[in-house]
Amino acid sequence: MALVAVSLVAIIAMAALSIDIGTLYQAKAEAQRSADAAALTAARVISISGITGDPVNGASDTSWASICGGTASPASLAAINVVQQNLIAGAVAPTANINVYYGAGSAGASSLDCTGAGTNFGVNPVIKVTVQSANLPIFFARIFSLFGNNYSGNSVSATASAELYNPSGSGLLPSGMIPVQPRCVKPLIVANYDPGNSGNLLVNSNGTIFNPGIKQLGGGVIGETFTVRSDCVPGQPNCHNGNMRDNPPTGTPNPGGYVDYIPASVSGNPGAVPACSTAGAFQQAMGGCDQTTVYSCGVSLFTPADLTINPGGTTGDTATAAQCLTHSAPTYSGADTLAGGTTPTFPFQIQAGGGNPLLNVGVTAGDTITSSSSIMTLPIGYFGSTQLSGTQPLVTIGGYLQVFVQSIDPNGDLVVTVLNVAGCGNTVPQGATYITGTSPVPVRLITTQ
C-alpha cells in the first residue's frame, strides 16, 4: 500500500503532464483554426463588397467604412462570429478577446479601422485576426496546486492574416503586377464592354479598371446590373459560318443593355457537376467546376473559343446549367438573392434561397451568407475589331468579371450584377508567377502563428 501511495504521485504527475499539457495544445490548435477561418471570412466579405474595384475613392467616401470601418463593421463582425462558432477548450471566446486589424500589402494589418489604410488597400487588402482564450481548464494538475476550481489561469492565443489581391492597375504600384489565374471559371468569354458607363469598356489595355467605383455610391462598374447574352444566333446549330449576332462580339450601351459572350473551348473533365447539368463538357463546366481549362490573363495561346456549339436560347446549355447551378425556380427550389434585388444595396449582402444546400445544416431561407453558387467568374476577351474566323479562334483574356446571377430571362440570357472586376491587360510580364484561386480577386492565408 505504501508503494502504491508513493507511485500514485508519479502516476498523477505523468497524467497531468500528458493530459493537461495535451489539453492546452489542443486549445491552441482550436484557437488557430478559429483565427484562420475568421481571417478568410473577413477577406471574403471584403471581396464580395467590391472594395478592390474602387481603389481610388474608397479612402475618401463611405464605401470602405461601410465594410471594414471599425469593430462594428460587417467584415469585423463576420470574423468575430466565425471565431465564436468554433469553441476553444469547450468555451466561446469573449468578443473582447478577438481583434480584427486591416492594412495593405507587405506592410500588413495594424488598424482596427480600414478607412485610413491608403490607396493600396483597394488593390491588396490584408486582414489580421488575433484570438485569445484565457483561464483554460485543467484536470490532474490541480491536485498538486490544491486549486479550488478546474482552471489553471493559463491562456492560448493565435494570429492569422489573410489577403486579397486584385491585379487591376497593380502594375502602377512599386511591387509591379502579379497576374491572376482563377479556377472554376465559367466558359463564357464576354466582350470587354460595359453597357452602363460612358466609354463602354470593362478594363483598359494596361489592366486598370476603366470605370472604377461602386454604382450605389455615385458611379462605377461595381454593382451594375446588365444582361450577359450569347452572341450565337438563336436556333442555329453552331456559332460559326455567319451564325453570330456581332462579329466580333460587343453589346449595347446604357443601363439595361447587354454584353455578348461566345463559348470557350473546355479542356479536360469538369468536376463537382450536378446531376441536372451533364449534357456535354460545356454544360458540365457551366454547372460544375472546371479546374482544367486555363484562362491565362494576357496570353492567347491557351484560350481558344469553341464556335462549333450554340449555347444560347431558353433550352441552350447556358440557361440549363445556370438554372441548375443556381437552383432557380420554377424548375428548382429557389436561387439565392442579393439584398435589394436587381437594384442591390451596398454593402452587398447575399441571402440564402429556398434551394441553397446550407438549408440542410441549419441556415434559413433569407439568412445572410458569404458564399453562393450564384456567383460566377467570367473571362473578359480582347476581341478588338478583327472578326473571328474558324471554329476555334484564339482569344486574348484581358481580365475577369465576377458576377452574381440575378435570374435567367425569358430568352435564356443571364441577368447579372457585377461584384468584382479584375484586369491584367493584353500582356503579362515574361516569366510571371500567377496567383490562383476560385475568384478573380483571390483570397488566401499568408501567415498563421
C-alpha positions in Angstrom: 0.0 0.0 0.0 2.9 2.3 0.8 4.4 1.7 -2.6 1.1 2.2 -4.3 0.6 5.5 -2.4 4.1 6.7 -3.4 3.7 5.6 -7.0 0.4 7.5 -7.3 2.4 10.7 -7.1 4.4 9.8 -10.2 1.3 8.4 -12.0 -0.7 11.5 -11.4 2.2 13.7 -12.4 2.6 11.9 -15.7 -1.2 12.1 -16.3 -1.1 15.8 -15.6 1.8 16.2 -18.0 0.2 14.2 -20.8 -3.5 15.1 -20.4 -3.3 18.7 -19.1 -0.5 19.8 -21.4 -2.2 18.0 -24.3 -5.4 19.9 -23.5 -3.5 23.2 -23.7 -2.0 22.2 -27.1 -5.5 21.2 -28.3 -6.9 24.5 -27.2 -4.0 26.3 -29.1 -4.9 24.3 -32.3 -8.6 25.2 -31.9 -7.7 28.9 -31.5 -5.6 28.8 -34.6 -8.3 27.2 -36.7 -10.7 29.8 -35.4 -8.3 32.6 -36.3 -7.6 31.2 -39.8 -11.3 30.8 -40.6 -12.1 34.3 -39.3 -9.4 36.0 -41.4 -10.5 34.2 -44.5 -14.2 35.1 -43.8 -13.4 38.8 -43.3 -11.4 38.8 -46.5 -14.3 37.1 -48.3 -16.7 39.8 -47.1 -14.4 42.5 -48.4 -14.0 40.7 -51.7 -17.8 40.4 -52.3 -18.2 44.0 -51.4 -16.3 45.2 -54.5 -13.8 47.3 -52.5 -10.9 46.2 -54.7 -12.9 47.7 -57.7 -12.8 51.1 -56.1 -9.1 51.7 -55.2 -9.2 55.5 -55.6 -12.4 56.7 -54.0 -12.6 54.3 -51.0 -10.3 56.3 -48.8 -12.5 59.4 -49.1 -16.1 58.3 -49.5 -18.1 55.9 -47.3 -17.5 52.7 -49.3 -14.7 51.3 -47.2 -16.3 52.4 -43.9 -19.4 50.5 -44.8 -17.5 47.3 -44.9 -14.5 47.4 -42.6 -14.7 50.7 -40.8 -14.2 49.6 -37.2 -15.2 46.8 -34.8 -18.9 47.1 -35.7 -18.4 46.8 -39.4 -19.7 43.8 -41.4 -16.2 42.3 -42.0 -15.2 42.6 -38.4 -18.5 41.2 -37.1 -18.3 38.3 -39.6 -14.8 37.4 -38.3 -15.9 37.6 -34.7 -18.9 35.5 -35.4 -16.8 32.8 -37.0 -14.4 32.6 -34.0 -17.3 32.3 -31.6 -18.9 29.5 -33.6 -15.7 27.5 -33.0 -15.3 26.5 -29.4 -11.9 26.8 -27.8 -11.4 24.3 -24.9 -15.2 23.9 -24.9 -15.9 27.6 -24.4 -16.8 30.6 -26.6 -14.0 33.2 -26.9 -15.3 36.6 -25.5 -15.7 39.3 -28.0 -13.1 41.4 -26.1 -10.5 38.8 -26.8 -11.0 38.9 -30.6 -9.4 41.7 -32.7 -9.6 42.3 -36.4 -7.0 44.5 -38.0 -6.7 46.0 -41.5 -3.8 47.1 -43.6 -2.3 46.8 -47.1 0.3 44.8 -48.9 3.6 43.9 -47.3 3.0 46.5 -44.5 0.5 44.1 -43.0 -2.5 44.9 -40.9 -2.4 47.1 -37.7 -5.5 49.2 -37.6 -9.0 48.3 -36.3 -10.4 50.6 -39.0 -9.6 50.2 -42.7 -10.7 53.7 -43.8 -7.2 55.2 -43.3 -5.4 52.2 -44.9 -4.5 54.2 -48.1 -4.9 53.6 -51.8 -3.1 50.3 -51.8 -5.8 48.8 -49.6 -8.1 49.0 -52.6 -5.7 46.6 -54.5 -4.2 44.4 -51.9 -6.2 44.4 -48.6 -4.7 42.4 -45.7 -6.7 41.3 -42.7 -5.2 40.0 -39.4 -7.3 38.3 -36.7 -6.0 37.7 -33.2 -7.8 35.3 -30.8 -7.1 34.7 -27.1 -8.7 32.3 -24.7 -7.9 32.7 -21.1 -8.3 30.6 -17.9 -8.2 27.3 -19.6 -9.4 24.2 -17.7 -7.1 21.6 -16.2 -7.7 18.2 -14.6 -5.0 16.3 -12.8 -2.6 19.2 -12.3 -4.9 21.0 -9.9 -4.3 18.3 -7.3 -0.7 19.5 -6.9 -1.6 23.1 -6.6 -4.7 22.4 -4.5 -6.8 24.6 -6.8 -10.3 25.2 -5.7 -11.6 25.1 -9.3 -10.9 23.5 -12.6 -9.0 26.4 -14.2 -5.3 27.0 -14.5 -5.1 30.6 -15.3 -3.2 29.8 -18.5 -4.2 31.1 -21.8 -3.6 30.4 -25.5 -3.6 32.8 -28.4 -3.5 32.6 -32.2 -3.0 35.0 -35.1 -3.8 34.6 -38.7 -3.5 37.0 -41.7 -5.3 36.8 -45.0 -5.1 38.9 -48.1 -7.0 39.7 -51.2 -5.2 40.6 -54.5 -6.7 42.4 -57.4 -4.2 42.8 -60.3 -6.1 45.7 -61.8 -3.7 48.6 -62.0 -1.2 46.8 -59.8 1.4 47.5 -62.5 1.4 51.1 -61.3 2.4 50.0 -57.8 6.1 49.7 -56.7 5.8 45.9 -56.4 4.6 45.6 -60.0 1.9 43.4 -61.5 1.3 39.8 -60.5 -1.3 38.3 -62.8 -4.1 36.0 -61.5 -5.3 32.8 -63.0 -8.7 31.8 -61.4 -10.1 28.3 -61.4 -13.7 27.2 -61.8 -14.2 29.9 -64.5 -17.4 29.5 -66.5 -16.8 29.0 -70.2 -18.4 32.3 -71.3 -15.9 34.7 -72.9 -17.6 38.1 -72.5 -16.7 41.1 -74.6 -14.7 43.9 -73.0 -17.8 46.0 -72.9 -19.6 47.8 -70.1 -23.2 48.7 -71.2 -23.8 51.1 -68.3 -20.9 53.5 -68.5 -19.6 56.1 -70.9 -16.8 54.6 -73.0 -18.2 51.1 -72.7 -15.1 49.2 -71.5 -14.6 47.0 -68.5 -10.8 47.1 -68.4 -8.2 49.1 -70.1 -5.3 47.7 -72.2 -2.9 48.3 -69.3 -5.1 46.2 -66.9 -6.7 49.1 -64.9 -10.4 49.2 -64.4 -12.0 51.6 -67.0 -14.6 52.9 -64.6 -13.6 52.0 -61.0 -16.0 52.6 -58.2 -19.3 51.5 -56.9 -22.5 52.4 -58.7 -24.6 52.7 -55.5 -22.1 55.3 -54.1 -22.1 57.6 -57.1 -20.9 55.7 -60.1 -18.7 52.8 -61.2 -18.9 49.3 -62.7 -19.2 47.5 -59.3 -22.9 46.9 -58.5 -24.0 47.5 -62.1 -26.7 45.1 -63.4 -27.0 44.1 -67.0 -27.6 41.0 -69.3 -25.0 38.6 -70.5 -26.2 37.3 -73.9 -25.0 34.7 -76.2 -23.5 36.1 -79.4 -24.6 32.9 -81.2 -27.8 33.4 -83.3 -30.7 31.5 -81.6 -32.0 28.5 -83.5 -28.7 27.8 -85.3 -26.7 24.6 -84.7 -23.5 26.4 -84.0 -21.8 29.8 -83.7 -19.7 30.0 -86.8 -20.3 30.3 -90.6 -22.1 33.6 -90.1 -24.2 32.4 -87.2 -23.1 35.3 -84.9 -25.1 38.4 -84.0 -22.0 40.5 -83.9 -18.5 39.6 -85.1 -16.5 40.5 -83.1 -18.8 40.3 -80.1 -19.8 43.6 -78.5 -23.1 44.7 -76.7 -25.4 47.7 -76.4 -24.9 50.8 -74.3 -26.9 52.3 -71.5 -28.3 50.7 -68.3 -30.3 47.6 -69.1 -28.2 46.8 -72.1 -26.3 43.5 -72.7 -22.8 42.1 -73.1 -22.2 39.4 -75.7 -20.3 36.2 -75.0 -19.0 33.4 -77.1 -18.5 29.8 -75.7 -15.0 28.8 -74.6 -13.4 25.5 -75.5 -13.5 23.3 -72.4 -10.5 21.0 -71.8 -10.5 18.0 -69.5 -13.3 16.8 -67.4 -15.1 19.3 -65.1 -15.7 18.2 -61.5 -18.5 18.8 -59.0 -21.0 18.5 -61.8 -24.7 18.5 -60.5 -26.9 15.7 -61.8 -29.1 18.3 -63.7 -26.2 19.6 -65.8 -24.4 16.7 -67.6 -25.1 17.1 -71.3 -21.6 17.6 -72.7 -18.4 19.3 -71.4 -19.6 22.8 -71.9 -22.8 22.3 -69.9 -20.8 20.4 -67.2 -18.3 23.3 -66.9 -21.2 25.8 -66.6 -22.9 23.7 -63.9 -19.8 22.4 -62.1 -16.2 23.4 -61.5 -13.8 23.4 -64.4 -10.4 23.1 -62.8 -8.6 22.0 -66.0 -9.2 24.8 -68.6 -6.6 27.5 -68.2 -7.8 31.1 -68.8 -4.4 32.8 -68.5 -4.6 36.6 -68.4 -2.8 38.3 -71.2 -2.0 35.1 -73.1 -4.0 33.9 -76.1 -2.1 30.6 -76.7 -4.1 28.6 -74.3 -7.6 30.2 -74.6 -9.5 29.1 -77.7 -13.1 29.7 -78.2 -15.4 26.9 -79.4 -17.8 28.1 -82.2 -18.9 24.6 -83.0 -21.7 24.8 -80.4 -24.6 27.2 -79.8 -25.1 27.6 -76.0 -27.8 30.2 -76.2 -31.6 30.3 -76.0 -34.1 29.1 -73.5 -33.1 25.5 -74.0 -29.4 26.1 -74.5 -26.6 24.8 -72.4 -26.0 28.1 -70.6 -29.6 28.6 -69.4 -30.0 24.9 -68.5 -26.8 24.8 -66.5 -27.2 28.2 -64.9 -30.7 27.3 -63.7 -29.4 24.0 -62.3 -26.4 25.6 -60.6 -28.3 28.5 -59.0 -31.4 26.4 -58.0 -33.6 28.8 -59.9 -37.4 28.5 -59.6 -39.8 27.3 -61.0 -37.8 24.2 -62.1 -35.8 24.2 -58.8 -36.4 25.3 -55.3 -35.2 28.9 -55.5 -32.0 30.8 -56.1 -30.0 32.9 -53.6 -30.6 36.7 -53.9 -28.9 40.0 -53.3 -30.5 42.3 -50.7 -32.3 44.9 -52.8 -32.9 42.6 -55.7 -31.9 43.9 -59.2 -31.1 47.3 -57.6 -28.9 45.9 -54.7 -28.0 48.0 -51.8 -24.4 48.5 -50.7 -22.7 46.8 -48.9 -23.9 43.8 -50.9 -25.4 41.0 -48.9 -26.2 37.5 -50.2 -29.4 36.0 -48.9 -30.0 32.2 -49.0 -32.7 31.0 -51.3 -35.0 28.1 -50.9 -32.7 25.7 -52.9 -29.5 26.5 -51.1 -27.9 23.3 -49.7 -27.0 25.2 -46.5 -30.7 24.9 -45.5 -29.9 21.3 -44.7 -27.4 22.4 -42.0 -29.4 25.0 -40.1 -29.4 28.0 -42.4 -32.9 29.5 -43.0 -34.1 31.0 -46.3 -33.4 34.7 -46.3 -30.4 34.4 -43.9 -27.2 36.4 -44.9 -24.5 34.1 -46.2 -20.9 34.7 -47.6 -20.8 32.0 -50.3 -23.2 31.2 -53.1 -23.4 29.1 -56.3 -25.0 32.1 -58.0 -21.5 33.8 -58.1 -19.7 33.2 -61.4 -16.3 34.2 -62.7 -16.3 35.0 -66.5 -13.2 35.7 -68.6 -13.1 39.0 -70.4 -12.0 38.7 -74.1 -10.0 41.3 -76.0 -11.7 40.9 -79.4 -10.6 44.2 -80.9 -12.0 44.9 -84.4 -10.9 41.7 -86.1 -13.6 39.2 -87.0 -13.3 35.8 -85.5 -12.8 33.0 -88.1 -12.6 29.2 -88.0 -14.2 27.0 -85.4 -11.7 27.5 -82.5 -10.2 31.0 -82.8 -7.7 32.1 -80.1 -8.8 34.8 -77.8 -6.6 37.0 -75.5 -8.0 37.2 -72.0 -7.7 40.7 -70.6 -9.4 40.2 -67.2 -12.2 38.6 -65.3 -15.7 39.6 -64.3 -17.2 38.2 -61.1 -20.9 38.4 -61.2 -24.0 37.4 -59.2 -26.6 35.8 -61.3 -29.9 37.5 -60.5 -32.0 35.5 -62.9 -32.3 33.7 -66.3 -34.5 35.8 -68.5 -37.1 34.5 -71.0 -34.5 34.5 -73.8 -32.2 32.2 -71.8 -29.7 35.0 -71.1 -28.2 35.8 -67.7 -29.2 38.9 -65.8 -26.2 39.6 -63.5 -24.8 42.1 -61.0 -21.1 42.9 -61.0 -19.3 42.1 -57.7 -15.7 42.4 -58.9 -13.6 43.3 -62.0 -10.0 42.2 -62.3 -7.9 43.4 -65.2 -4.4 42.4 -66.3 -4.1 44.0 -69.8 -3.3 42.2 -73.0 0.2 41.2 -72.0 1.8 40.0 -68.7 5.4 40.1 -67.6 7.5 37.3 -69.0 8.0 34.5 -66.6 5.4 35.9 -64.2 4.1 33.7 -61.4 0.3 33.6 -61.3 -1.8 33.7 -58.2 -4.5 31.1 -58.4 -7.9 30.8 -56.7 -11.6 30.3 -57.4 -12.1 34.1 -57.6 -10.6 36.8 -59.9 -9.7 38.5 -56.6 -8.0 35.6 -54.8 -8.3 35.2 -51.0 -5.5 33.4 -49.2 -3.9 32.9 -45.8 -0.4 34.4 -45.7 0.6 34.0 -42.0 -0.5 31.9 -39.0 1.0 31.7 -35.6 
